[in-house]
């Protein structure tokens, strides 16, 4: 009777349940009953409205089997679900999918690794199915959390651990593919999901042994490698995730990378960080590169108080990102990159000087280590600035050059970088760092005209006297000038100061001087001459300074010299020779001989460039005489390590010097206008000279100005001469005086006729400045403020003291007293 009742109950059960029950064999080892599975599939396709019930019943059976640890039937149920899912694509599949995802979640929640892998595989198959209509209510929060947790599996068995991690990565990949293709794909890019997905992938990517072997565009490992290696699978998933990122969600995908690198302290060493950001930059769309750069800059600001090596690691990552972004679109972040880097350069210098001040008197290893670490940061910043700038187009590079030059602390200009609290040492460090950055930016810059390369707002601060106070600063300024002036890559051929036997062997490239370049030299040539002239008079010059000065003169000759400029350069060379001979500045003997060697090397080069035989003969004769009698006047001798310097320079040995009259005769026969050669070169005076801390240019140039009668020492000597009959006779005779006056007038007229306008203006300005300074000094001595009962303030030892004046001691005018 009981058997008959069971048969009747079974016959009364719904058909879909009977079809589902029939696919399960008595022994789970026999596997899915294929004939009954085909019947179930045909029924589901014929009656799609029954799909949700079929899915719910299968889920019920699977849940029961999982609880009872009947894993064989669990495998059969999931296989059946997968086949139904692949076969049915109707509208009614939506409820069935919910049952399917519920069963997958049950498998992932179980502690059995096999079931977790099984659930993951089923989810990946589902993720590859393209649904006809989007699902507006389905969310994958649980799957994101669960797959991320599986990526961090720490099972004791290495094989099981690897298997679970691979399953977790494949699950994340499935979630990404499913949600990106869905209409509601924005949900996966929410920060709460990215904060789980990205660190999970990076955690597995850290296991890569050979990072450098896969730097660059996406690699293409074999299918077997991707399935067996979690690191390779995670990297490809990470690339795929970034490749699907759009403008609005790019930042959400990048920010978790910084959090992961911070948490695991992967900035020092930073090999993994560099590898991650190379993957990012190669995977994202090119137009979004500036988003990544902005994020790196923002993180650098956040970590500005960290150790130097951490900051250096972040800057190195920025360099690698910029190197990739510079090949494509950088966007509006150009000035932001430079502004942020220059700000951190100042911060690094501030930290370095702070450590140095704190360790004054107690030099310890840790402090020196900190200083060297800060130097690493500074070098990384300069390298990044230089690389970024050198990859920019010319129109942007000129703007960056102006931007950096505007940050250099220069006397008499507004300082964009606050260096007031750094002191002289800090200001010098900032100047050196910024000029080094500028040197790298200008490397390889080829301007069509010299005016574009050296506009006045850039040239004036670059040639500022405050940048001539240090030997290293002068070297950097000259090297920057070389980068901008040398438009035909001749600088390498002129490296090193020497007597070149045959300049034609150098195969120097040059073009005809353009009209714009001629105009530039008329306006700004005196600035260049003045900088070279004053640079030769510095006592701290070393061999490199003389080499750079020689290269500067040679490049000006090649790129900017017409006949008028050649005459000016010869006058400048003769003036430099007079510096060494007369020695009004009391230069050391090495400097004097170095200047003489510089003049010899340059005039040898210039004479061969303009190819005037008589000029070449005179220069060669002087050089030959020097090699025999005074070899210390030649660069090959004076710049040796051990050179015997003379005790004094004899002014009467004319055969050792380049003579103006000889040069004028030789050039005059070749059609050169040599009248101006007879006018000595006088450097142009600027307003900054009177503000500079250096000694005034007025003191360095020998100009006789009669300010007040009786100031001339010769007049004082004449006033003390003994009055004799011969002296009275000379005083009565007016013929000699008239001849002297005529000669003075002739010299003045000749000077104003032949001297260039810049020099006449310079001398007049010098006289005006001297008169103005003398008048200001006289007024300061004669005009005193009236006494005040409130007292006068005096400053002693840095403290202000007020001294009150009693009323009875004050002197009032008579009209005020009654």
C-alpha positions in Angstrom: 0.0 0.0 0.0 2.8 2.4 0.9 4.5 1.8 -2.5 1.3 2.6 -4.3 0.9 5.8 -2.3 4.4 6.9 -3.2 3.8 6.2 -6.9 0.6 8.3 -6.8 2.4 11.2 -5.0 5.3 11.1 -7.5 2.7 11.2 -10.4 1.1 14.2 -8.8 4.4 16.2 -8.6 4.9 19.0 -11.1 6.5 18.0 -14.3 9.5 20.4 -14.0 10.3 18.8 -10.6 10.1 15.3 -12.1 12.4 16.3 -14.9 14.9 17.8 -12.5 14.9 14.8 -10.2 15.5 12.5 -13.2 18.8 14.1 -14.1 20.3 13.0 -10.8 21.4 9.3 -10.9 21.3 7.0 -7.9 25.1 7.0 -7.7 26.6 10.5 -8.1 29.7 8.9 -9.6 27.7 8.1 -12.7 27.4 11.8 -13.5 24.6 13.7 -15.1 21.9 11.6 -16.9 22.3 13.1 -20.3 19.1 11.8 -21.8 17.0 13.3 -19.0 19.1 16.5 -19.2 18.1 16.8 -22.9 14.4 16.4 -21.9 14.8 19.1 -19.2 16.5 21.4 -21.6 13.8 20.9 -24.3 11.1 21.5 -21.7 12.8 24.7 -20.5 13.2 26.0 -24.0 9.6 25.2 -24.8 8.1 26.6 -21.6 10.5 29.5 -20.7 8.0 30.7 -18.0 8.9 27.6 -16.0 12.6 28.6 -15.9 12.4 30.5 -12.7 10.7 27.4 -11.0 13.3 25.1 -12.4 16.1 27.4 -11.1 14.5 27.7 -7.7 14.1 23.9 -7.3 17.7 23.2 -8.4 18.8 25.8 -5.9 16.8 24.1 -3.2 18.4 20.7 -4.0 21.9 22.2 -4.3 21.6 24.0 -0.9 20.5 20.7 0.7 23.3 18.8 -0.9 25.9 21.3 0.2 24.7 21.1 3.8 24.8 17.3 3.7 28.2 17.4 2.1 26.9 15.4 -0.9 29.4 17.1 -3.2 28.8 14.7 -6.1 25.2 15.9 -6.5 26.4 19.5 -6.1 28.6 19.0 -9.2 25.7 17.5 -11.1 23.4 20.4 -10.2 25.9 23.1 -11.3 26.5 21.2 -14.6 22.8 21.2 -15.2 22.5 24.9 -14.4 25.3 25.8 -16.7 23.7 23.9 -19.6 20.3 25.5 -19.0 22.0 28.9 -18.8 23.8 28.4 -22.1 20.7 27.1 -23.8 18.1 29.7 -22.8 18.2 33.4 -23.8 14.6 34.5 -23.4 13.2 37.3 -21.4 12.2 34.8 -18.6 15.9 34.0 -18.0 16.1 36.9 -15.5 14.5 35.1 -12.5 16.5 32.0 -13.4 19.7 34.0 -13.2 18.8 35.1 -9.7 18.5 31.5 -8.7 21.8 30.7 -10.5 23.7 33.5 -8.7 22.2 32.5 -5.4 23.6 29.0 -5.9 27.0 30.4 -7.0 27.0 32.4 -3.8 26.3 29.3 -1.7 29.3 27.6 -3.3 31.6 30.5 -2.7 30.5 30.8 0.9 31.4 27.1 1.6 34.8 26.4 3.1 35.5 23.7 0.6 38.1 24.8 -2.1 36.6 22.5 -4.7 33.2 24.1 -4.4 34.7 27.6 -4.5 36.5 26.8 -7.7 33.3 25.2 -9.1 31.2 28.3 -8.3 33.8 30.6 -9.8 33.9 28.6 -13.0 30.1 28.7 -13.3 30.2 32.5 -12.7 32.8 33.0 -15.4 30.7 31.1 -17.9 27.7 33.3 -16.9 29.8 36.4 -17.3 30.6 35.5 -20.9 26.9 35.4 -21.8 25.6 38.5 -23.5 22.1 39.2 -22.2 19.5 40.8 -24.5 18.2 43.3 -22.0 20.0 45.0 -19.1 19.2 44.1 -15.5 18.5 47.2 -13.5 18.2 45.5 -10.1 21.1 43.1 -10.1 24.2 43.9 -8.0 27.5 42.1 -7.6 28.6 43.5 -4.3 28.8 40.1 -2.7 30.8 38.6 -5.6 33.3 41.5 -5.5 33.9 41.0 -1.8 34.1 37.2 -2.0 36.4 37.0 -5.1 38.7 39.7 -3.5 38.9 37.6 -0.3 39.8 34.5 -2.4 42.7 36.5 -4.0 44.2 36.8 -0.5 43.9 33.1 0.3 46.5 31.9 2.8 45.8 28.1 2.7 48.5 25.9 4.2 48.7 23.8 1.1 50.5 25.9 -1.6 48.7 24.2 -4.4 45.3 24.8 -2.9 46.3 28.4 -2.1 47.3 29.0 -5.8 44.1 27.4 -7.0 41.9 29.5 -4.9 43.8 32.7 -5.8 43.5 31.9 -9.5 39.8 31.4 -9.0 39.4 34.7 -7.2 41.3 36.6 -10.0 39.2 34.9 -12.7 36.0 35.8 -10.7 37.1 39.4 -10.5 37.8 39.3 -14.3 34.3 37.9 -14.8 32.7 40.6 -12.7 34.5 43.3 -14.6 33.5 41.9 -18.0 29.9 41.4 -16.9 29.4 44.8 -15.4 31.3 46.8 -18.0 29.2 45.3 -20.8 26.0 46.0 -18.7 24.2 49.2 -18.9 24.8 49.7 -15.2 28.5 49.4 -15.5 29.1 52.5 -13.4 28.4 50.5 -10.3 31.7 48.5 -10.5 33.7 51.7 -10.6 32.5 52.9 -7.2 35.3 53.5 -4.7 34.0 50.7 -2.4 34.4 48.2 -5.2 37.7 49.5 -6.5 39.2 49.5 -3.0 38.7 45.7 -3.0 39.5 44.8 -6.6 42.6 46.7 -7.3 44.6 45.8 -4.1 43.6 42.1 -4.6 45.2 42.2 -8.1 48.2 44.1 -6.9 48.7 41.6 -4.1 49.1 38.8 -6.6 51.1 40.9 -9.0 53.8 41.3 -6.3 54.7 37.6 -6.8 56.2 38.4 -10.2 59.9 37.4 -10.1 61.1 39.1 -13.3 59.4 42.5 -13.4 61.7 44.0 -16.1 60.9 41.2 -18.5 57.3 42.5 -19.0 57.7 46.2 -18.9 55.9 47.9 -21.8 52.8 47.2 -23.7 50.5 44.2 -22.6 52.3 40.9 -22.8 50.7 37.8 -24.4 51.6 34.7 -22.4 50.2 31.4 -23.4 46.9 30.1 -22.1 48.6 27.6 -19.8 50.7 30.2 -18.2 47.8 32.5 -17.5 45.8 29.6 -15.9 48.7 28.5 -13.7 50.4 31.7 -12.6 48.3 34.1 -10.4 50.8 36.9 -11.1 50.3 36.8 -14.9 46.6 36.3 -14.6 46.3 39.3 -12.1 48.4 41.5 -14.4 46.3 40.8 -17.4 43.1 41.3 -15.4 44.5 44.7 -14.2 45.4 45.7 -17.7 41.9 44.8 -18.9 40.3 46.7 -16.0 42.3 49.9 -16.8 41.7 49.5 -20.5 37.9 49.7 -19.9 38.2 52.8 -17.6 36.7 56.0 -18.9 37.1 59.7 -18.1 34.8 59.8 -15.2 36.1 56.7 -13.3 39.8 56.8 -14.1 40.7 58.3 -10.7 38.7 55.7 -8.8 40.8 53.0 -10.4 44.2 54.6 -9.7 43.8 55.9 -6.2 43.7 52.4 -4.6 47.1 51.8 -6.1 48.6 54.5 -4.0 46.9 53.1 -0.9 48.3 49.7 -1.6 51.9 51.0 -2.2 51.7 53.1 1.0 50.3 50.3 3.2 52.9 47.8 2.0 55.8 50.4 1.9 56.6 49.7 -1.7 58.0 53.2 -2.5 61.4 52.3 -1.2 62.6 50.3 -3.1 60.2 51.3 -5.8 60.7 48.7 -8.5 57.2 47.3 -8.1 55.7 50.8 -8.0 57.4 51.7 -11.2 56.2 48.5 -12.8 52.6 49.2 -11.7 52.5 52.6 -13.2 54.1 51.5 -16.4 51.3 49.0 -16.7 48.8 51.7 -15.9 50.2 54.2 -18.4 50.4 51.6 -21.2 46.9 50.2 -20.5 44.8 53.4 -20.2 43.6 55.4 -23.2 46.2 58.0 -24.1 43.9 61.0 -23.6 43.6 60.1 -19.9 47.3 60.1 -19.1 47.1 63.5 -17.5 44.7 62.1 -14.9 47.3 59.7 -13.7 50.0 62.4 -13.6 47.7 64.6 -11.5 47.1 61.8 -9.1 50.8 61.2 -8.7 51.4 64.9 -8.1 48.6 65.0 -5.5 50.1 62.0 -3.7 53.5 63.6 -3.7 51.9 66.6 -1.9 50.3 64.3 0.6 53.6 62.5 1.4 55.8 65.6 1.4 56.7 65.0 5.0 57.9 61.4 4.5 61.4 60.3 4.3 63.5 61.4 1.4 63.7 58.0 -0.1 59.9 57.6 -0.2 59.6 61.0 -1.9 62.4 60.1 -4.3 60.5 56.8 -5.1 57.3 58.7 -5.9 59.2 61.2 -8.1 60.9 58.3 -9.9 57.4 56.9 -10.6 56.3 60.3 -11.9 59.4 60.3 -14.2 58.4 57.0 -15.7 54.8 58.1 -16.1 55.8 61.4 -17.7 58.2 59.5 -20.1 55.3 57.5 -21.4 52.7 60.4 -21.4 55.1 62.8 -23.2 54.8 60.6 -26.3 51.1 61.4 -26.4 48.7 63.8 -24.9 49.7 65.4 -21.7 46.8 67.9 -21.4 46.6 70.9 -19.1 49.0 69.5 -16.5 52.2 70.8 -18.0 52.6 73.9 -15.7 51.1 72.0 -12.8 53.8 69.3 -13.1 56.6 71.9 -13.1 55.1 74.0 -10.4 54.6 71.0 -8.1 58.1 69.7 -8.7 59.7 73.1 -8.1 57.8 73.4 -4.9 59.1 70.1 -3.7 62.6 71.1 -4.8 62.4 74.0 -2.4 61.0 71.8 0.3 63.9 69.3 -0.1 66.4 72.1 0.1 64.7 73.4 3.2 64.9 70.0 4.8 68.5 69.6 3.9 69.5 72.9 5.4 67.4 72.3 8.4 69.2 69.0 9.0 72.5 70.7 8.5 71.7 73.5 11.0 70.4 71.0 13.6 73.6 69.0 13.3 75.9 72.0 13.5 78.9 71.1 15.7 78.0 67.4 15.9 78.5 65.8 12.6 76.8 62.4 12.7 76.4 59.6 10.2 72.6 59.8 10.3 72.6 63.5 9.4 75.0 63.1 6.5 72.8 60.2 5.3 69.7 62.4 5.5 71.5 65.1 3.4 72.6 62.6 0.8 69.0 61.3 0.7 67.8 64.8 0.1 70.3 65.1 -2.7 68.8 62.0 -4.2 65.3 63.7 -4.1 66.7 66.8 -5.7 68.4 64.9 -8.5 65.3 62.9 -9.2 63.3 66.2 -9.4 65.8 67.7 -11.8 65.9 64.6 -13.9 62.1 64.6 -14.1 61.9 68.3 -15.0 64.5 67.9 -17.6 63.1 64.8 -19.2 59.6 66.2 -19.2 60.7 69.5 -20.6 62.9 68.0 -23.3 59.9 66.0 -24.7 57.6 69.0 -25.0 57.1 70.8 -28.3 59.1 74.0 -28.8 56.3 76.4 -28.1 55.6 74.8 -24.8 59.3 74.4 -23.9 59.9 78.1 -24.3 57.0 78.8 -21.9 58.5 76.3 -19.4 61.9 78.0 -19.7 60.3 81.3 -18.8 58.4 79.7 -16.0 61.5 78.1 -14.4 63.6 81.3 -14.9 60.8 83.2 -13.1 61.3 80.9 -10.1 65.1 81.5 -9.9 65.9 83.9 -7.0 67.5 86.9 -8.7 68.4 90.2 -7.0 66.1 93.0 -7.9 63.2 90.8 -9.1 60.2 89.3 -7.4 60.9 85.8 -6.1 58.3 83.3 -7.0 59.8 80.8 -4.6 60.0 81.9 -1.1 63.6 81.7 -0.2 63.8 84.5 2.4 64.1 82.1 5.3 66.7 79.9 3.6 69.5 82.4 3.8 72.3 82.9 1.3 73.3 79.2 1.3 69.7 78.1 0.7 69.2 80.7 -2.0 72.4 79.5 -3.7 71.2 75.9 -3.5 67.8 76.8 -5.1 69.6 78.8 -7.8 71.9 75.8 -8.7 69.0 73.3 -8.7 66.8 75.5 -10.8 69.5 76.3 -13.3 70.4 72.6 -13.6 66.7 72.0 -14.3 66.7 74.8 -16.9 69.9 73.3 -18.4 68.1 70.0 -19.0 65.0 71.6 -20.4 67.0 73.7 -22.9 69.0 70.6 -24.0 68.3 70.0 -27.7 66.2 73.1 -28.1 66.5 74.5 -31.6 64.9 77.9 -32.1 64.4 79.3 -35.6 65.8 82.7 -34.5 67.9 83.7 -31.5 65.2 86.1 -30.4 62.8 83.2 -29.8 65.5 81.4 -27.7 66.6 84.4 -25.7 63.7 86.9 -25.3 64.5 89.9 -23.0 62.4 88.7 -20.1 64.4 85.5 -20.1 67.9 86.9 -21.0 67.9 89.7 -18.4 67.5 87.5 -15.3 69.7 84.8 -16.8 72.6 87.3 -17.1 72.0 88.9 -13.8 75.1 89.8 -11.7 73.6 88.0 -8.8 74.1 84.8 -10.7 77.8 85.5 -11.1 78.7 85.3 -7.5 79.5 81.7 -7.6 81.7 79.7 -10.0 79.2 76.9 -10.4 76.4 79.3 -11.1 78.4 81.0 -13.8 79.1 77.6 -15.4 75.5 76.7 -15.5 74.5 80.0 -17.0 77.1 79.6 -19.8 76.0 76.1 -20.5 72.4 77.2 -20.8 73.5 79.9 -23.2 75.4 77.3 -25.2 72.2 75.2 -25.5 70.2 78.1 -26.8 72.8 79.7 -29.1 74.2 76.5 -30.6 71.6 75.7 -33.4 73.9 73.5 -35.5 75.4 71.2 -32.8 78.9 72.6 -33.0 79.5 72.7 -29.3 80.9 69.2 -29.1 83.5 70.1 -31.7 84.7 73.1 -29.5 84.9 71.2 -26.3 88.0 72.1 -24.3 90.1 75.3 -24.6 93.0 74.8 -27.0 94.9 76.3 -29.9 93.2 74.7 -32.9 95.8 74.2 -35.7 93.2 74.1 -38.5 89.6 75.1 -37.8 88.5 73.6 -41.1 89.1 70.1 -39.8 86.3 70.6 -37.3 83.8 70.8 -40.2 81.8 73.5 -38.4 78.2 74.0 -39.7 76.9 77.5 -40.0 74.3 79.4 -41.9 74.1 83.0 -43.1 73.3 85.4 -40.3 69.6 86.3 -40.5 68.2 89.8 -40.2 66.6 88.8 -36.9 69.9 87.7 -35.5 71.6 90.9 -36.6 68.9 92.9 -34.9 69.3 90.8 -31.7 73.0 91.5 -31.5 72.4 95.2 -31.9 70.0 95.2 -29.0 71.5 92.6 -26.7 75.0 92.0 -27.9 76.4 94.3 -25.2 74.8 92.1 -22.5 76.5 89.0 -23.8 79.9 90.8 -24.1 79.5 92.3 -20.6 78.7 88.9 -19.1 81.8 87.3 -20.7 84.0 90.3 -19.7 82.9 90.2 -16.1 83.1 86.5 -16.0 86.8 86.6 -16.8 87.4 88.9 -13.9 86.2 86.5 -11.2 88.9 85.3 -8.8 87.3 81.8 -8.3 87.5 80.9 -12.0 88.7 77.4 -12.6 89.7 75.6 -15.9 86.0 74.7 -16.7 85.0 78.4 -16.5 87.7 79.4 -19.0 86.6 76.5 -21.3 83.0 77.6 -21.2 83.9 81.2 -21.8 85.9 80.1 -24.9 83.0 78.1 -26.1 80.7 81.0 -25.6 82.9 83.3 -27.7 83.3 80.7 -30.4 79.5 80.0 -30.6 78.7 83.7 -30.9 81.2 83.9 -33.7 79.6 81.0 -35.5 76.0 81.7 -35.0 75.7 85.5 -34.6 78.7 87.3 -36.0 78.7 89.6 -39.0 81.5 92.1 -39.7 80.3 94.5 -37.0 80.1 91.8 -34.4 83.5 90.5 -35.3 85.0 94.0 -34.6 83.1 94.0 -31.2 84.5 90.6 -30.4 88.0 91.7 -31.2 87.6 94.8 -29.0 86.3 92.5 -26.2 89.3 90.2 -26.6 91.8 93.1 -26.4 89.9 94.4 -23.3 90.3 90.9 -21.7 94.0 91.0 -22.5 94.3 94.4 -20.8 92.6 92.9 -17.7 95.5 90.5 -17.4 98.2 93.0 -18.2 97.1 96.0 -16.2 95.6 93.9 -13.4 93.5 96.6 -11.7 91.5 94.0 -9.9 94.5 92.3 -8.3 93.7 88.9 -9.9 95.9 85.9 -9.0 98.6 85.0 -11.5 96.7 81.8 -12.6 93.7 83.9 -13.5 95.8 86.4 -15.4 97.5 83.7 -17.4 94.2 81.9 -17.9 92.7 85.1 -19.4 95.7 85.4 -21.7 95.3 81.8 -22.8 91.6 82.4 -23.4 92.3 85.4 -25.6 95.0 83.5 -27.6 92.7 80.5 -28.2 89.8 82.6 -29.2 91.7 85.0 -31.6 93.3 81.9 -33.2 89.8 80.5 -33.8 88.4 83.9 -35.0 91.2 84.6 -37.3 90.7 81.3 -39.1 87.0 81.7 -39.2 87.1 85.1 -41.0 90.1 83.9 -43.1 92.1 87.2 -43.3 95.7 86.2 -44.0 97.4 89.2 -42.4 95.3 88.7 -39.2 96.0 85.0 -39.1 99.7 85.7 -39.6 99.8 88.2 -36.7 97.9 85.8 -34.4 100.1 82.8 -35.4 103.3 84.9 -34.8 102.2 85.9 -31.3 101.3 82.3 -30.4 104.6 81.0 -31.8 106.5 83.6 -29.7 104.6 82.6 -26.6 105.3 79.0 -27.1 109.0 79.8 -27.1 109.2 82.5 -24.5 106.0 82.4 -22.4 104.2 79.1 -22.7 102.1 79.9 -19.6 100.1 82.2 -21.9 98.8 79.3 -23.9 96.0 77.0 -22.7 97.9 73.8 -23.3 100.4 74.8 -20.6 98.5 76.9 -18.1 95.8 74.4 -17.6 98.1 71.5 -16.8 98.1 70.2 -13.3 101.7 71.4 -12.6 102.5 74.6 -14.4 105.2 77.0 -13.3 103.6 80.5 -13.1 105.6 83.6 -13.6 106.1 86.0 -10.7 105.1 89.0 -12.8 104.0 90.1 -16.2 106.1 92.5 -18.1 104.1 95.1 -19.9 106.8 96.0 -22.3 107.1 92.7 -24.1 104.9 93.7 -27.0 105.8 90.6 -29.0 103.8 88.5 -26.5 100.6 90.5 -26.9 98.0 90.9 -29.6 98.3 94.6 -30.7 95.4 96.7 -31.7 97.3 98.6 -34.4 98.5 95.4 -36.0 95.0 93.9 -36.0 93.6 97.1 -37.4 96.1 97.2 -40.3 95.5 93.5 -41.2 91.7 93.9 -41.2 91.6 97.3 -42.8 93.2 95.9 -45.9 90.3 93.3 -46.2 87.5 95.8 -46.2 86.6 95.8 -42.5 85.6 99.0 -40.8 88.4 99.2 -38.2 87.8 102.8 -36.8 86.1 101.4 -33.7 89.1 99.2 -32.9 90.8 102.3 -31.5 88.0 102.8 -29.0 88.6 100.6 -25.9 85.8 98.3 -24.9 83.8 99.5 -21.9 81.1 97.1 -20.4 77.6 98.4 -20.3 76.3 99.5 -16.8 72.9 98.3 -15.7 70.7 99.4 -12.8 71.2 96.1 -11.1 74.9 96.8 -10.6 74.1 99.4 -8.1 71.7 97.1 -6.2 74.0 94.0 -6.3 76.1 92.9 -3.4 79.0 92.5 -5.7 81.5 95.3 -6.2 80.1 97.9 -8.5 80.9 97.9 -12.1 81.9 101.5 -11.7 84.7 100.4 -9.5 85.9 97.8 -12.0 86.0 100.1 -15.1 88.7 102.8 -15.3 86.7 105.9 -16.1 88.0 109.3 -15.1 85.2 111.7 -14.1 85.8 115.2 -12.6 83.0 115.5 -10.1 84.4 118.2 -7.9 87.4 120.4 -8.5 90.4 119.3 -6.6 89.5 115.6 -6.5 92.1 114.6 -9.0 95.3 113.4 -7.5 97.3 114.8 -10.4 95.9 118.3 -9.6 97.0 117.9 -6.0 100.4 117.0 -7.1 100.6 120.0 -9.5 99.4 122.3 -6.7 102.3 121.3 -4.6 104.9 121.9 -7.3 107.6 124.6 -6.7 106.9 127.8 -8.5 110.0 128.7 -10.7 110.8 131.0 -13.5 110.3 128.2 -16.1 106.9 127.4 -14.6 105.8 131.0 -14.9 107.1 131.2 -18.5 105.1 128.1 -19.4 102.0 129.6 -17.8 102.4 132.8 -19.8 102.8 130.8 -23.1 99.3 129.9 -24.3 100.3 128.1 -27.5 100.8 124.8 -25.7 97.5 125.0 -23.9 95.7 125.7 -27.1 97.2 122.7 -28.8 96.2 120.5 -25.8 92.6 121.8 -26.0 92.4 121.1 -29.7 93.7 117.6 -29.2 91.1 117.0 -26.4 88.3 118.2 -28.7 89.6 116.0 -31.6 89.6 112.9 -29.4 86.1 113.7 -28.1 84.7 114.2 -31.6 86.4 111.1 -32.8 85.0 109.1 -29.9 81.5 110.2 -30.6 81.8 109.5 -34.3 83.3 106.0 -34.1 82.3 104.5 -30.8 79.1 102.4 -30.8 76.0 104.0 -29.3 75.8 101.5 -26.5 79.2 102.4 -25.2 78.5 106.1 -25.3 75.3 105.5 -23.5 77.1 103.3 -20.9 79.7 106.0 -20.2 77.1 108.8 -19.9 75.0 106.6 -17.6 78.0 105.9 -15.5 78.7 109.6 -15.1 75.1 110.3 -14.3 75.1 107.5 -11.7 78.2 108.8 -10.1 76.8 112.3 -9.9 73.6 111.0 -8.5 75.3 108.9 -5.8 77.6 111.9 -4.8 74.6 114.2 -4.6 72.6 111.7 -2.5 75.6 111.3 -0.2 75.9 115.1 0.2 72.3 115.5 1.0 72.4 112.7 3.5 75.2 114.5 5.3 73.7 117.9 5.3 70.0 117.3 5.8 69.1 115.9 9.2 65.7 115.3 10.6 64.7 117.8 13.3 64.8 116.5 16.9 61.6 115.2 18.3 60.4 115.0 21.9 59.3 111.4 21.2 62.9 110.6 20.6 65.0 109.0 17.8 65.4 105.4 17.2 68.8 103.8 17.0 69.5 100.2 16.2 72.4 98.5 18.0 73.0 94.8 18.0 69.8 94.2 16.2 67.6 95.9 18.9 65.8 99.2 18.6 66.5 101.9 21.3 64.6 105.1 21.6 66.5 108.2 23.0 64.2 111.1 23.9 65.4 114.7 23.7 64.4 117.0 26.6 62.4 120.1 25.6 64.9 122.5 27.2 67.7 121.1 25.0 65.8 121.5 21.8 66.8 124.5 19.6 63.8 126.5 18.3 63.8 129.2 15.7 63.7 132.8 17.0 60.2 133.4 15.7 58.9 130.5 17.9 60.4 131.9 21.1 58.7 134.8 23.1 
